[in-house]
Amino acid sequence: MSLEQFSRLLSASTHNFANALPAELLLSSEGGLQTFYAPFDHVNAGARIVLCGITPGLQQASRALDEARSQLRQGASLEHAKQAAKETASFAGAMRRNLINMLDHVGVHTLLDIESCARLFDTHRHLVHYTSALRYPVFVDGQNYSGSPAMLSRASLRHQVETHLAEEIKTLGPQCLYVPLGPKVTEVFQHLQTQGLLKPEQLLDGLPHPSGANAERISYFLGSKPREKLSSKTNPVVLDEAKARLLAKLATMRSENRMD
């Protein structure tokens, strides 16, 4: 799937994507799972680091579709429309702020020699590729998919992982680093690692998912919420261990000048 196949439909559409995605964009259905097209096709082949979420939610999908429609109506090329749509919509909203805070907290910005990972969303976009384990937005019974059922347990989801994500990894090459957002995305990368698509040292796992629904885990990870005030839903031991592993890996990379 690509914007080429949907460009005429999108240019002519007056649909309000923020409410729901139209049936014309439906790619597949599997039980309660529905996968829709949204323009997240662009791959920044020169990226040094990849930020990988679970799948675009309705907010991100609607922003991408709105931007692509606007670009196409202004006469932009398909490639420019795809790039603009992806850069506008990727990790939009509160998720972007949470992600930047966590990346800066562990020092990823120093590895990339930039003042803050906020620059990955403006002046230094050339350094980053934004993607998702499931490139195209998935919904469960009409709600944003958040990792259940497991991505490798359903044919339509596994297909996205083993085609779109796998092809992106092949395109980006063996020096690129990957930041999987949350344990469910980490599982997907570990699966692709067993297939020989990337090496363990390319994986910077350990960040909680940056969703606003994950606020307590994020606050604890950032050190702004003390352990004794955590609810029973948050396991500080798991977060501490994951953070320690990530910090150790980043320290090793700095000592080896991994990104030079």
C-alpha positions as CSV (number, residue, x, y, z in Angstrom):
1,M,0.0,0.0,0.0
2,S,1.1,3.6,-0.6
3,L,-0.1,7.1,-1.1
4,E,0.0,6.5,-4.9
5,Q,-3.0,4.2,-4.6
6,F,-5.1,6.6,-2.5
7,S,-4.0,10.0,-3.8
8,R,-7.1,10.7,-6.0
9,L,-9.5,9.5,-3.3
10,L,-7.7,11.6,-0.7
11,S,-7.6,14.8,-2.8
12,A,-11.3,14.6,-3.5
13,S,-12.3,13.7,0.0
14,T,-14.2,16.0,2.3
15,H,-14.2,13.5,5.1
16,N,-13.5,14.6,8.7
17,F,-10.8,12.1,9.6
18,A,-10.7,13.2,13.2
19,N,-14.0,11.4,13.9
20,A,-13.3,8.1,12.2
21,L,-11.4,6.7,9.2
22,P,-13.6,6.0,6.1
23,A,-14.3,2.5,4.8
24,E,-12.5,3.4,1.6
25,L,-9.3,3.3,3.5
26,L,-9.9,-0.1,5.1
27,L,-7.0,-2.5,4.3
28,S,-7.9,-5.6,6.3
29,S,-10.3,-7.0,8.9
30,E,-9.5,-9.9,11.3
31,G,-12.1,-10.5,14.0
32,G,-12.4,-7.2,15.9
33,L,-9.2,-5.9,14.3
34,Q,-9.3,-3.3,11.5
35,T,-6.3,-1.9,9.7
36,F,-6.7,1.3,7.7
37,Y,-4.4,3.2,5.3
38,A,-2.9,6.5,6.4
39,P,0.2,8.0,4.8
40,F,3.0,6.7,7.0
41,D,5.0,5.3,4.1
42,H,7.9,7.6,4.0
43,V,11.3,6.2,5.0
44,N,14.2,8.5,5.9
45,A,16.9,6.2,4.5
46,G,19.7,8.4,6.0
47,A,18.5,8.2,9.6
48,R,20.9,7.4,12.4
49,I,18.2,6.6,14.9
50,V,14.6,5.2,14.7
51,L,11.8,5.9,17.1
52,C,9.3,3.1,16.9
53,G,5.8,3.1,18.5
54,I,3.1,0.5,18.4
55,T,0.8,1.9,15.6
56,P,-0.6,5.3,14.7
57,G,-3.7,6.2,16.7
58,L,-6.7,8.0,15.3
59,Q,-5.2,11.4,16.3
60,Q,-1.9,10.7,14.4
61,A,-3.7,9.1,11.4
62,S,-6.1,12.0,11.0
63,R,-3.3,14.5,11.2
64,A,-1.3,12.5,8.5
65,L,-4.4,12.3,6.2
66,D,-5.2,16.0,6.6
67,E,-1.6,17.0,5.9
68,A,-1.4,14.7,2.8
69,R,-4.7,16.0,1.5
70,S,-3.6,19.6,1.9
71,Q,-0.2,18.9,0.2
72,L,-1.8,17.1,-2.7
73,R,-4.4,19.9,-3.3
74,Q,-1.5,22.4,-3.3
75,G,0.2,20.4,-6.1
76,A,2.9,18.8,-4.1
77,S,4.6,15.7,-5.3
78,L,3.6,12.3,-3.8
79,E,6.9,12.0,-2.1
80,H,6.8,15.4,-0.6
81,A,3.2,14.8,0.6
82,K,4.2,11.5,2.2
83,Q,7.2,13.1,4.0
84,A,5.2,16.1,5.2
85,A,2.4,13.9,6.4
86,K,4.7,11.7,8.4
87,E,6.7,14.5,9.9
88,T,3.6,16.4,10.9
89,A,1.8,13.4,12.5
90,S,4.4,11.2,14.0
91,F,4.3,11.1,17.8
92,A,2.0,14.1,17.8
93,G,0.5,15.7,20.9
94,A,1.4,14.9,24.5
95,M,3.2,11.7,23.4
96,R,5.9,13.7,21.6
97,R,6.6,15.8,24.8
98,N,6.8,12.6,26.9
99,L,9.1,11.0,24.4
100,I,11.5,14.0,24.2
101,N,11.7,14.2,28.0
102,M,12.6,10.5,28.4
103,L,15.2,10.5,25.5
104,D,16.9,13.6,27.0
105,H,16.7,12.1,30.5
106,V,18.8,9.1,29.5
107,G,21.1,11.2,27.3
108,V,20.3,10.1,23.8
109,H,20.7,13.8,22.7
110,T,24.4,13.7,23.7
111,L,24.9,10.5,21.6
112,L,23.6,12.4,18.6
113,D,25.5,15.6,19.5
114,I,22.3,17.8,19.6
115,E,21.1,20.0,22.5
116,S,17.8,18.1,22.9
117,C,15.9,15.3,21.2
118,A,13.3,18.0,20.6
119,R,15.5,18.9,17.6
120,L,14.6,15.5,16.1
121,F,11.2,17.0,15.4
122,D,12.4,20.2,13.8
123,T,15.9,21.2,12.8
124,H,17.5,17.7,12.9
125,R,14.7,15.6,11.4
126,H,17.3,14.3,8.9
127,L,18.8,12.2,11.8
128,V,15.6,10.3,12.7
129,H,13.2,7.9,11.1
130,Y,9.8,7.8,12.8
131,T,7.9,4.5,12.5
132,S,5.6,2.0,14.2
133,A,5.8,-1.8,14.6
134,L,2.4,-1.7,12.7
135,R,2.9,1.0,10.1
136,Y,-0.8,1.5,9.3
137,P,-3.3,2.3,12.0
138,V,-5.0,-0.6,13.7
139,F,-8.2,-0.4,15.7
140,V,-9.8,-3.0,18.0
141,D,-13.6,-2.8,18.1
142,G,-13.2,0.8,16.9
143,Q,-10.7,1.8,19.6
144,N,-7.0,2.6,19.2
145,Y,-4.9,-0.6,19.3
146,S,-2.5,-0.6,22.3
147,G,-0.8,-3.9,22.0
148,S,-3.5,-6.5,22.7
149,P,-3.9,-9.0,21.2
150,A,-0.1,-9.5,20.8
151,M,1.2,-8.3,17.4
152,L,2.8,-11.6,16.5
153,S,-0.4,-13.6,17.4
154,R,-2.6,-12.3,14.6
155,A,-2.0,-12.8,10.9
156,S,-2.9,-9.3,9.9
157,L,-0.6,-7.7,12.5
158,R,2.3,-10.1,12.0
159,H,2.1,-9.4,8.3
160,Q,2.7,-5.7,8.9
161,V,5.7,-6.5,11.2
162,E,7.3,-9.0,8.8
163,T,6.8,-6.9,5.7
164,H,6.7,-3.2,6.3
165,L,8.9,-3.0,9.5
166,A,11.3,-5.7,8.3
167,E,11.8,-3.8,4.9
168,E,12.5,-0.6,6.7
169,I,15.2,-2.2,8.9
170,K,16.8,-3.6,5.7
171,T,16.7,-0.2,4.1
172,L,18.2,1.6,7.1
173,G,21.2,-0.6,7.4
174,P,23.4,-2.1,10.2
175,Q,24.6,1.2,11.8
176,C,21.1,2.5,12.6
177,L,19.9,2.5,16.3
178,Y,16.3,1.6,17.3
179,V,14.3,2.9,20.2
180,P,11.3,0.7,20.7
181,L,8.7,2.4,22.7
182,G,7.4,0.1,25.4
183,P,7.8,-3.7,26.0
184,K,5.3,-4.7,23.4
185,V,7.4,-3.1,20.6
186,T,10.6,-4.5,22.2
187,E,9.1,-8.0,21.8
188,V,8.7,-7.3,18.1
189,F,12.3,-6.2,17.7
190,Q,13.5,-9.2,19.6
191,H,11.6,-11.4,17.1
192,L,13.2,-9.6,14.1
193,Q,16.5,-9.9,15.8
194,T,16.2,-13.7,15.9
195,Q,15.6,-13.5,12.2
196,G,19.0,-11.7,11.8
197,L,17.6,-8.4,10.7
198,L,19.4,-6.4,13.4
199,K,22.0,-6.9,16.1
200,P,21.4,-6.6,19.9
201,E,23.6,-3.5,20.2
202,Q,21.3,-1.7,17.8
203,L,18.4,-1.9,20.2
204,L,18.0,0.9,22.8
205,D,15.1,-0.6,24.7
206,G,13.9,0.2,28.2
207,L,11.7,3.3,27.7
208,P,8.1,3.2,28.9
209,H,5.6,3.8,26.2
210,P,5.1,7.7,25.9
211,S,1.3,7.6,25.8
212,G,-0.5,9.9,28.2
213,A,-2.2,6.8,29.7
214,N,1.3,5.8,30.9
215,A,1.8,8.9,32.9
216,E,2.8,7.3,36.2
217,R,5.4,5.0,34.7
218,I,6.8,8.0,32.8
219,S,7.0,10.2,35.9
220,Y,8.8,7.5,37.8
221,F,11.2,6.9,34.9
222,L,12.0,10.6,34.8
223,G,12.5,10.7,38.6
224,S,9.6,13.1,39.2
225,K,7.4,10.7,41.2
226,P,9.0,8.9,44.2
227,R,8.8,5.1,44.5
228,E,6.7,5.2,47.7
229,K,3.9,7.2,45.9
230,L,3.5,4.7,43.1
231,S,0.2,2.8,42.6
232,S,0.1,-0.9,42.5
233,K,-0.2,-0.8,38.7
234,T,3.4,0.4,38.4
235,N,6.3,-2.0,39.0
236,P,9.4,0.1,39.9
237,V,11.8,-2.9,39.9
238,V,11.0,-3.6,36.2
239,L,11.4,0.1,35.3
240,D,14.6,0.4,37.3
241,E,16.2,-2.6,35.7
242,A,15.2,-1.5,32.2
243,K,16.6,2.0,32.8
244,A,19.8,0.7,34.2
245,R,20.4,-1.6,31.1
246,L,19.6,1.3,28.8
247,L,22.0,3.7,30.6
248,A,24.8,1.1,30.6
249,K,24.3,0.5,26.8
250,L,24.4,4.3,26.1
251,A,27.5,4.7,28.2
252,T,29.2,1.9,26.2
253,M,28.3,3.6,23.0
254,R,29.7,6.9,24.0
255,S,32.9,5.3,25.1
256,E,33.1,3.6,21.7
257,N,32.0,6.7,19.8
258,R,29.2,4.5,18.3
259,M,27.5,7.2,16.3
260,D,30.6,8.7,14.7
